Amino acid sequence: MRAKRKQKLYVILGLVTLAAIAVGLTLYALRSNINLFFSPVQIADGQAPIERQIRAGGMVKEGTVARDPDSLDVAFTVTDYVEDVEVRYSGILPDLFREGQGVVVVGRLQPQGWLRADQVLAKHDENYMPPEVAQALEEAGYSPEDYQAKAAEVAERLDGQE
């Protein structure tokens, strides 16, 4: 092989190697930023990773919202009407957060089985349900009409108490 061809071959191999390293580093960086969605049933089955950021969703179980009067700490339970997951959050909850409504929380599952939430996302109108929550509830045997009717029933009951 001539020196000129050998030099071109080394340059091409070097570029291919650099591209492979760049792709590998990019995929490694993205791996830590992926937030997979898990329903309470999947979390109870042990399918959710512990101490990795995940998204979990369902309905806020009626009667489970407990606020600490001295801080912004709040604890509540997210349910898909089959299993429940306790969520603990420190911060200001969205204005539309309430019992009986759909919610998605972003946080880390603790070894004790509860979720430490970094972010709480609530629905934006009475007919909206996050797609992941809707799918999880449908897999649990509930139709959209079931949980919308249940949410309306809980909302009426809570409005009557105020």
N, C-alpha and C positions, 0 to 999 in steps of 0.2 A: 504494500500500500504506500502510496506517495505521502509525503509529509503534509501536503495541502489537504488531502482527503482525511488523513488522520486527525488533523486539527479541527476540521468541520465536524467529524464524528464526536470528538470530545465536547465541542460546543453544544451540539444537539443533545447528547447524553446529560450534560450539565443542566440544560434548560428543562429537560424532562424531569430530572431529579428535583430541581427547584419547584416545578409546578406540582409534583407529587407531595412535596413537603408542605407547600402552601395549602393544598386541598386538605391534607391531613390535619393541619393546625386549625383550619377553618371549621372542619367537622367536629374537632375536639372542643372548640370554643362554643359552638352551637349546641352541643350535647348538654352542657350545663345550663343553658337558657331555655330548654324545652319544658313547658308546663303541661304535663299530661292531665287529662280530666279523669276523675274517679268518682263513682257514685258511692253512697254509704255501704251498699252491699259489697262492692268491690273492696272497699277499705276494710270491712269486717272480715272478708275472706282472706285478707293478707296480701292482696294483689298490689297495693300501693306501697311505694318505697318509703322507708322511714328516714327522716332527716333530709329529704330532698324536696325541693319546691314542687308542689302539685296544685291542681285546681280541683276542688270538690264542690258539689252542688246538690241541691234538693230544695225542700221546703223547710222554712223555719218552723220547728215544732211548737205548737201552741202551749203556752205556759212554761216555756223553758228559758226565756230571756231573763237573765239576772245581771243587773248593773251594780257596780260598786259605787256607793254614793260619794266616796272620797277621791275617786280617780275616774279616768276614762275607760277603765277595764269593764268588759262585758263578756259574759259567757252565754252561749245558747246552743241549741241542738239542731242539727240539720238532719232531715229524715227523707227517705224515699218511700216511706210507709211500709218498708220491710225491715230495714236496719236504721240505726241512728248513729251519728257521730257528734261528739261534743266539740265545740269550737270555742276558743278563747281569743279575744281580740282586745287590743288596747289602742284606742283612737276614737275618732268621731265616725259614727255610722252614717251611711247615706240617709237622706231624708225619707226615702221611700222604703226603708227597711222596717219590717214589722212581722209579727207572728202570722203564720199561715201563708206567707208569700214566698216566691221562688228567690233563691239567692245562690251566688257562686262565690266561694272564698278561695283566695290564693294564700297558701302558707305551707308549713312543714308539719308532717305527721310525726308526733312524738312517740317514743317507745311505749308509753303508757296507753296509747290508743286515742288520744285527743289531738286536735289540730290547732296549732298556734298560727293564727291568721295574720298575714301582713296586710291584706287588702280584702275588703268585703264589697261585693258588687250586687246591687239590688236591681230589680226589674224597673223599667221606666214607664209602664202603664199597666192597667189591670188585665190586659189580654196578652202581654208579652211574657214569654218564658224562655230563658236561655236555651238554645238548641240542645246543649249537652244535658241539661236538667230534664228537658222534655223527653229526650231519648232514654235517659236512665229511668224515669218514671214509667214510660211505656214498657220498658223491659221488665219492670216490676209488676206489670199488669194493670196499669192505670192509663186511661185515655186522657187527652187534653181536657175534655169536658169534665172528667172526674175531679182533677185537681183544680180547675178553674171554679167549679161549683164549691169545692171544699174551701178554697181561698175566699170566695165571696161569703160563705157561711161564717168563717172565722172572722172576717172583717166586720160583718154585721154584729156578731157577738161582742167584739172588742169595742165597736162604736157605741153599743148599748151600755157598756160598762162605764164609759167616760162621762 
